Amino acid sequence: MSQCTSTMVIMSAPPPSQWYGLDIETDTTINGLDARVAAIVAVAVSTDEEDFVLLGEELNILRDLEELISSLSPGVLITWNGNSFDMPFIAERAAQAGVPLGLRFGPLEPTGWSRGRHHRPYTCSWGEHRHLDGYQLYRSDLGRQFKISCGLKSLSRMLGLEPVEVDRTQIHLLSDREMQEYVASDARLARELVARRMPLAYESCDHFVPAR
């Protein structure tokens, strides 16, 4: 699969149908936060029409994820704490597996990631999609002003949404069906929470990072 070299052309906020939630789950039989050792075991991409869930061997997950994201109309990928976890984790695992992605980070930021969670957020884009970290969006104003938790589950419950709850340290014990429901729920919640912050949300997207 060739590496994406397309140029960002989105100048105004895309329609709701082009906002996509994204979430990953990692191997919890070991340190699931360390991208050097923990594989990605599930990825969900939530659109306005359906939720796509990728399970199985990590190599296939990464290849299918790149193909899926490339097939979506240019828009915004929404994660929750994705600037500090999901996106750098995906980048590190793809680099180890030799899977080329359209995922790009800021010019002053490393292309190799020694850990899965980072002390500061990294800006990124993926092909023709901008990226928005919903956690950073909520934390930057409502979280600081009202001293509330901006964790995905707690914020969702506070706003009347119903997250799927599991023991995050026991992800490896979930059945395929349970995993599908869990990872899809997180991707969907990220999308729904950001939708409540329009039009501010688009203004808070990461700056576009040109393909190198």
TALIN-V502179 format. One record per helix or strand. SS is the DSSP state (2 for helix, 1 for strand). FROM is the first residue (numbers start at 1). TO is the last residue. If there is no record, write none. Layout:
SS,FROM,TO
SS,FROM,TO
//
This chain:
2,16,18
1,19,26
1,40,46
1,51,55
2,58,71
1,76,79
2,86,97
1,103,105
1,124,126
1,129,133
2,134,146
2,152,158
2,168,173
2,176,195
2,200,203
//
